Amino acid sequence: MEHVSPGKILKEEVFDFEFSVCTLVTNPNEYAEMRASFIKSGFTTDLCEYLYIDNSLQNTYGAYAGLNRFLRKAKGKYIILCHQDVLLQDHQVNDLRKRINEIENADPNWAIIANAGGINLKYTAMHLIQGSGNVLHEKLLPLKTETVDENFILVKNEANLTLSANLEGFHFYGTDICIIADILGYNAYVVDFKIVHKSDGNPDEVFYRLKSDLIKKYRRALRGRFIGTTITRFYISGNRLFSMVGNSGFILFIARQYYKIFRPKKNYLVK
């Protein structure tokens, strides 16, 4: 039998490329124009890999499943998830490097950089040129953000992010990946990297249906719950009072009796 030596994991990660540029394609001509603008701006194939999913003839992947495929496949230190209808015009690869370094020095726990996003319930940060020719310029940059727009998202590969497996469609995946990053302890930022996005956005009926799906998903995902490990039991909740009460000995005892009577182990058999 051939002897195989164990592989040693080094502290510093090594990536095959500096950037992976990943795009869902429905219009090959538009994608070719996008890719040409990236290469002209310094994102050459010696430091970038270009990955795409062909949705031009049929919907091979939706955004969530497709982008998860990109996130698993990409070999770049930084993964750019972008629309096919964006163009680099004013900024070059060195500008993006500067923005990455600025955020890295300020916050090593960053995972996402974008050109637009929702800062909170009141404020947004929009830093791009829309298809209508409208120039959106945010003076206060970089800004920490709760969500990012999907036209251009840069993800730090080593953060090992993913999108939800139980959401579908082509909206709100920028929001989804930011929520997941936050749960994992990472932050997102809007930075000064202005590009042309040919679309001004289209919040149609599908958009609002997917918004409802996202709310339902996280209503369950972020629910308070009792947790049982092989050694101990406890209650987790985002509400401090609920957490304190739920972790009292009396409540934990009552909860155990409920599971004993109404949720026996056989209920968890795979059907």
C-alpha positions as CSV (number, residue, x, y, z in Angstrom):
1,M,0.0,0.0,0.0
2,E,1.3,3.4,-1.0
3,H,2.2,5.6,2.0
4,V,0.5,8.9,2.1
5,S,2.0,11.6,4.4
6,P,-0.4,13.8,6.4
7,G,-0.9,17.3,5.1
8,K,0.2,20.2,7.3
9,I,-2.1,23.2,7.5
10,L,-0.2,26.4,7.6
11,K,-1.4,29.6,9.3
12,E,-1.3,31.7,6.2
13,E,-3.7,30.6,3.5
14,V,-2.5,30.5,-0.1
15,F,-4.9,31.2,-3.0
16,D,-4.4,30.5,-6.7
17,F,-5.7,33.9,-7.7
18,E,-6.1,37.3,-6.2
19,F,-9.7,37.7,-7.5
20,S,-12.4,35.4,-8.7
21,V,-15.0,37.2,-10.7
22,C,-18.3,35.3,-10.7
23,T,-21.4,36.0,-12.7
24,L,-24.8,34.5,-13.5
25,V,-25.2,35.0,-17.3
26,T,-28.4,35.3,-19.2
27,N,-27.0,37.5,-22.0
28,P,-23.6,36.3,-23.3
29,N,-22.9,39.5,-25.2
30,E,-23.5,41.7,-22.1
31,Y,-21.3,39.4,-20.1
32,A,-18.5,39.7,-22.7
33,E,-18.7,43.5,-22.4
34,M,-18.6,43.3,-18.6
35,R,-15.6,41.0,-18.6
36,A,-13.7,43.1,-21.2
37,S,-14.2,46.2,-18.9
38,F,-12.8,44.3,-16.0
39,I,-9.7,43.2,-17.9
40,K,-9.2,46.7,-19.3
41,S,-9.3,47.9,-15.7
42,G,-6.5,45.6,-14.6
43,F,-8.4,42.5,-13.6
44,T,-6.3,40.4,-16.0
45,T,-6.3,36.7,-16.2
46,D,-2.9,36.3,-14.6
47,L,-4.4,37.5,-11.3
48,C,-8.1,36.8,-11.9
49,E,-10.2,33.8,-12.7
50,Y,-13.6,34.4,-14.4
51,L,-16.3,31.9,-13.5
52,Y,-19.9,32.0,-14.9
53,I,-23.1,30.0,-14.9
54,D,-24.9,29.9,-18.2
55,N,-28.6,30.7,-17.7
56,S,-29.0,32.0,-21.2
57,L,-31.0,29.1,-22.5
58,Q,-32.5,27.8,-19.3
59,N,-32.4,28.6,-15.6
60,T,-29.5,26.3,-14.6
61,Y,-29.2,27.9,-11.2
62,G,-31.1,30.5,-9.2
63,A,-29.0,33.1,-7.4
64,Y,-28.8,31.4,-4.0
65,A,-27.7,28.0,-5.3
66,G,-25.6,29.4,-8.1
67,L,-23.7,31.8,-5.9
68,N,-23.1,29.1,-3.4
69,R,-21.6,27.1,-6.2
70,F,-19.3,30.0,-6.9
71,L,-18.4,30.4,-3.3
72,R,-17.4,26.7,-3.1
73,K,-15.5,26.7,-6.4
74,A,-13.7,30.0,-6.4
75,K,-9.9,29.9,-5.9
76,G,-9.4,33.7,-5.5
77,K,-8.4,35.4,-2.2
78,Y,-11.4,37.7,-2.9
79,I,-14.6,36.5,-4.6
80,I,-16.4,39.1,-6.6
81,L,-20.1,38.3,-7.2
82,C,-21.4,40.7,-9.8
83,H,-24.2,41.2,-12.3
84,Q,-23.5,40.8,-16.0
85,D,-24.7,44.4,-16.6
86,V,-22.0,46.2,-14.7
87,L,-19.0,48.0,-16.2
88,L,-15.8,49.3,-14.7
89,Q,-15.2,52.8,-15.8
90,D,-13.6,55.2,-13.3
91,H,-11.8,52.8,-10.9
92,Q,-9.1,50.2,-11.5
93,V,-7.9,47.1,-9.8
94,N,-5.5,49.2,-7.7
95,D,-8.4,51.3,-6.4
96,L,-10.1,48.1,-5.2
97,R,-6.9,47.0,-3.5
98,K,-6.6,50.3,-1.7
99,R,-10.2,49.9,-0.4
100,I,-9.6,46.4,0.8
101,N,-6.4,47.4,2.6
102,E,-8.2,50.3,4.3
103,I,-11.0,48.0,5.6
104,E,-8.5,45.3,6.6
105,N,-6.5,47.8,8.7
106,A,-9.6,49.2,10.3
107,D,-11.5,45.9,10.9
108,P,-9.8,42.5,10.4
109,N,-13.2,40.9,10.9
110,W,-14.6,42.2,7.7
111,A,-16.0,39.7,5.2
112,I,-18.0,41.8,2.6
113,I,-17.3,44.9,0.6
114,A,-19.8,46.5,-1.8
115,N,-20.7,49.8,-3.6
116,A,-24.2,50.1,-2.1
117,G,-26.2,49.0,0.8
118,G,-28.6,49.7,3.6
119,I,-26.8,51.2,6.7
120,N,-29.9,51.0,8.9
121,L,-33.7,51.6,8.8
122,K,-33.1,55.3,8.0
123,Y,-30.0,55.5,5.8
124,T,-28.6,53.9,2.6
125,A,-25.3,54.3,1.0
126,M,-25.3,54.3,-2.8
127,H,-22.0,54.8,-4.7
128,L,-22.5,53.9,-8.3
129,I,-23.6,55.1,-11.7
130,Q,-27.1,53.9,-12.7
131,G,-28.2,52.9,-16.2
132,S,-30.2,56.1,-16.5
133,G,-27.0,58.0,-16.1
134,N,-27.8,59.1,-12.6
135,V,-24.6,59.4,-10.5
136,L,-25.0,58.3,-6.9
137,H,-22.1,59.6,-4.8
138,E,-21.8,58.9,-1.1
139,K,-19.5,61.3,0.6
140,L,-19.1,59.4,3.8
141,L,-17.1,56.3,2.9
142,P,-16.3,53.7,4.0
143,L,-19.5,52.9,5.9
144,K,-20.4,49.8,7.9
145,T,-23.6,48.4,6.5
146,E,-26.3,46.0,7.5
147,T,-27.0,44.9,3.9
148,V,-25.4,45.2,0.4
149,D,-26.8,45.6,-3.1
150,E,-26.4,42.6,-5.3
151,N,-24.8,44.4,-8.4
152,F,-21.3,44.1,-6.9
153,I,-20.3,42.1,-3.8
154,L,-16.8,41.3,-2.8
155,V,-16.4,38.4,-0.3
156,K,-13.3,37.5,1.6
157,N,-12.7,33.9,0.7
158,E,-11.2,32.9,4.1
159,A,-14.5,34.0,5.8
160,N,-16.0,30.9,4.3
161,L,-19.4,32.5,3.8
162,T,-22.4,30.8,2.2
163,L,-26.0,31.7,1.3
164,S,-29.2,30.1,2.6
165,A,-30.1,26.7,1.2
166,N,-33.8,27.3,1.9
167,L,-34.2,30.5,-0.1
168,E,-34.6,30.8,-3.9
169,G,-34.9,33.4,-6.6
170,F,-32.8,36.4,-7.6
171,H,-33.4,39.0,-4.9
172,F,-32.2,39.6,-1.3
173,Y,-29.2,37.4,-1.5
174,G,-27.1,40.4,-0.6
175,T,-29.2,40.8,2.5
176,D,-29.0,37.1,3.3
177,I,-25.2,36.9,3.0
178,C,-24.8,39.9,5.3
179,I,-27.1,38.4,8.0
180,I,-25.1,35.2,7.8
181,A,-21.8,37.1,8.0
182,D,-23.0,38.9,11.1
183,I,-24.0,35.7,12.8
184,L,-20.6,34.3,12.1
185,G,-18.9,37.4,13.6
186,Y,-18.0,39.3,10.4
187,N,-18.9,42.8,9.2
188,A,-19.8,44.4,5.8
189,Y,-18.8,47.7,4.3
190,V,-19.8,50.1,1.5
191,V,-16.6,51.5,0.0
192,D,-15.5,54.0,-2.7
193,F,-15.4,51.7,-5.7
194,K,-17.8,53.2,-8.3
195,I,-19.0,51.2,-11.3
196,V,-21.7,51.5,-13.9
197,H,-24.8,49.4,-13.2
198,K,-27.0,49.5,-16.3
199,S,-30.1,48.8,-14.3
200,D,-31.9,51.1,-11.9
201,G,-33.6,48.2,-10.1
202,N,-37.0,46.7,-10.5
203,P,-38.9,45.9,-7.2
204,D,-41.7,43.9,-8.9
205,E,-44.2,41.4,-7.4
206,V,-41.6,38.7,-7.3
207,F,-39.3,41.0,-5.3
208,Y,-41.9,41.5,-2.5
209,R,-42.8,37.8,-2.5
210,L,-39.1,37.0,-1.9
211,K,-38.9,39.6,0.8
212,S,-41.7,37.7,2.6
213,D,-39.8,34.4,2.2
214,L,-36.7,36.0,3.7
215,I,-38.7,37.3,6.7
216,K,-40.3,33.9,7.3
217,K,-36.9,32.1,7.0
218,Y,-35.2,34.3,9.6
219,R,-38.2,34.4,11.9
220,R,-37.6,30.7,12.3
221,A,-33.8,30.8,12.1
222,L,-33.5,33.4,14.9
223,R,-36.2,32.0,17.1
224,G,-35.5,31.4,20.8
225,R,-35.0,27.8,21.5
226,F,-33.9,25.2,24.1
227,I,-30.6,23.5,23.3
228,G,-29.6,20.1,24.5
229,T,-26.0,18.8,24.2
230,T,-24.5,15.5,25.3
231,I,-23.5,17.2,28.6
232,T,-25.7,20.2,29.3
233,R,-28.9,22.0,28.5
234,F,-29.7,25.7,28.0
235,Y,-31.9,28.3,26.3
236,I,-30.8,30.8,23.7
237,S,-32.6,34.0,22.8
238,G,-31.8,37.5,21.5
239,N,-34.0,38.8,24.3
240,R,-32.0,39.2,27.6
241,L,-35.0,38.7,29.9
242,F,-36.1,35.6,28.0
243,S,-32.6,34.2,28.1
244,M,-32.4,34.7,31.9
245,V,-35.8,33.1,32.5
246,G,-35.3,30.3,30.0
247,N,-32.1,29.3,31.7
248,S,-33.5,29.1,35.2
249,G,-33.5,25.6,36.7
250,F,-37.3,25.5,37.0
251,I,-38.1,26.4,33.4
252,L,-35.4,23.9,32.1
253,F,-37.1,21.2,34.2
254,I,-40.5,22.0,32.8
255,A,-39.2,22.1,29.3
256,R,-37.6,18.6,29.7
257,Q,-40.9,17.2,30.8
258,Y,-42.6,18.6,27.8
259,Y,-40.1,17.0,25.4
260,K,-40.3,13.7,27.4
261,I,-44.1,13.5,27.0
262,F,-44.7,15.2,23.6
263,R,-41.5,14.8,21.6
264,P,-40.1,11.3,22.3
265,K,-36.9,10.3,20.5
266,K,-38.7,8.2,18.0
267,N,-40.2,11.4,16.6
268,Y,-36.8,12.3,15.2
269,L,-36.4,9.1,13.1
270,V,-35.8,9.8,9.4
271,K,-39.0,9.0,7.5
